[in-house]
Amino acid sequence: MAHPYHVLEPKTEIVVASPKGGEAPLDPASVEMFKDDVSVNFLNTKQNVWKSTHKLDEFVGKTKEFDAIFYVGGHGPMFDLVDNATSQQLIREFYESGKVVSAVCHGPAVFVNVKLSDGSHLLQGKTVTGFSTAEETQVGLTEAVPFLPEDGLNKASGGKFVKAAEPWGEKVVVDGKIITGQNPASATGVGEAIAKAIGV
């Protein structure tokens, strides 16, 4: 979240939400793994961002008030957002209103079960990326996740999952209003793609 926030915060108003509202948990492994200046500064100076989130359901029916929706990385979204009906409704509302729908790393996994109002799948025929199976294997968590993001995204898109030539390489995909990033190295690029898509 730190890198897209760093890109977008000076140009936009950012509202952060979580399924329950209040304090959203941080992935301790992510905190330990990422010690770059942007991440450390975010951790030390922006605690209110994740400690006082709004509840997701506050935003149902309010897409006109926003330009984009973004899902953070880390393993958390795979457990509390993939099958969350409110999250799926918000994604559908944003997409069908012509708004940007975006995510990075494990975040794109939240799109795998989203159906549009006509019953079609959000990702069907869309080029998409997300955390690769090779990357999940390298962090030793293939057995810890409910499914591998690469597999879920490839199936949902009809075989249109793409990834960087090497694990951990930057890969940002823009397909219409859907913006996805493969991994932490792609987070700044996703923020920049969102900024471009919303015209800031």
N, C-alpha and C positions, 0 to 999 in steps of 0.2 A: 504494500500500500504506500510505502514511503516515497517511492520514486514517482508514480503518477501524481500523488498529492503534491510533491515538490514542483512538478511541471504545472499543474492546474491551479493550485491555490492562489498564486498572484493574479490570475486572470478570471477566476470564477468564484462563485459561492458554492461551497461543498457541504452537503448534508450527509451524515453518516448514519446508517441504520443497521440493525441486526434483528434476528428473529424475535428475541425477547426484549430488546431495548436494554438500556443501562450499559453496564460494562461488558464489552465483548472480550472474550479470552484471546490472548496472544499465543502463537505457536512458539514455545520455548526454543525449539530447534532453530527456527527462523531467526530469533533474537540472537542466538549464539553464532549462527552461520554468517550473518551479514553485519560486518563491522565497518562498511564504507561510511564516509562522512555524511551522506544524505540519510542513510538508515539510522546512524547513531544520533544525529541531530533530531530526527523525527521522534525517536524513542525518548530522548531526553526533554524535548520541548513541546511536543504535541500530544501529551497523554490524554488531554480532554477529548481528543478525536475518538479514541476507542473506549474511554471510560464513561462517556455520557452519550451513547448512541440512542437514536430514536427507534421505536418499534416499527418493523417493516409494514405492518398493516395500516399505519398512519398514512401511507402514501398511495393506497389503492384508490384509483379514480382521480389522481392528481397529476397525471403525466404532463398536463399543459403547463405546470409550474416548473418543469425541468427540461434540460436539453439532452441528458444522457443518464444511463444507469451503468454502474461499473461494479464488478465483483472482484474482490481481492484474491490473491493466491494464498498459499498455505493449505494444509490438509483440511482445515475446518469446514470450508464450504461443501466438501464431499459428504460430510456427515450431517450437517444441519440445514443445508439449502437445496441439495439435489432433488429431494422429494417434498420440499416445502411448498404447499399449495399457494400461499400468499406470494412467495418469490416467483413462482411460475406465472401467476396472474400479472404481477408487475412487469415481468419480462415481456409477456404477450402484449400488455397495454402499451409499453414503451415502443416495441417494435411496430405494432399496428398503428401507432400515432406518428410514425416516421422519425422516431427518436433513436439516438445511438444506444446500442446494447453492446456492452464490452466487458472483458474479463482478461485476467492474466494467470499464468501458471496452472494451478489446480482450479482456479475460478471458472474457466470455461466448462468444467464438468456440470455446472448448474444448468447448462443449456440442453443437456442430453435428453431430458424428458419433457421439454416444453413443446406443447402443441398450440397452434394458432386457432383462431375462432372457427376457421373452416375445416379443422381437424388435421391439417397438414402439420408436419414437424417444422419447427423453427429453423433447424439447420439443414433440412433436406436440400441437397444440391448446392449448399454453401461451402466455400473453402474456409477451413477453420484450423486452428492450432491450439495446443495446450501442452501440459507437462507430458513428455514422451515416456514410453515404457523403458527405454534405456536409462533415462534420468531417474525414474522411480527405482529401477534395479540398482543403480549406483548409490542411492541413498538408503537402500536396504529396506524399503517399505512396500514392496509389491504385495505382501501378504496382509499388510495392515489396512489397506484401503478397500472399500466395498467393491470397486472395480478400477481398472486402469484407465485413466483419462483418455489416453490415445485410443484404446479400444472403443470406449463409449462414444467418443467424438467421431471416430471413423465410421462407426455404424450409423449414428444419427445423421451424419452428413451424406450418407450414401457413398462412402469411400473417398471423401475429399479432404481428409486430414493431411496436413503437410507439416514438415518440421525442418529445422536447421540441418545442415549437412553433418554437423557433429553435435553430440550432446552438449548442452549448456550454451550453445551458440544463440545469438539473438535471432528471433523470428517473430515478426508482427504481420498479421494478415488482416486486411481490410476487404470485406466483401459486402458492398452496399453499406448498410448501417450497422453491420456486425463487425466488431473489432476484437481480435483475440491476440494474445501474446503467449509464447511457448513457456517461458521460464523467467526467473528473476532478471536475467540479462536483458529481457525484452520489456521490462516494466517501464522504463523511461520512454521507450519507443511507443508503447501503448498510450501513455499519457500524451505524447506529442500527436499521435494519430487522433485521439479524442479531441484535443484542442483544434486541430485542423478541421475535423468533421463538424464541430459546432461553431467554427468561425471565430475563434479567439486567439 
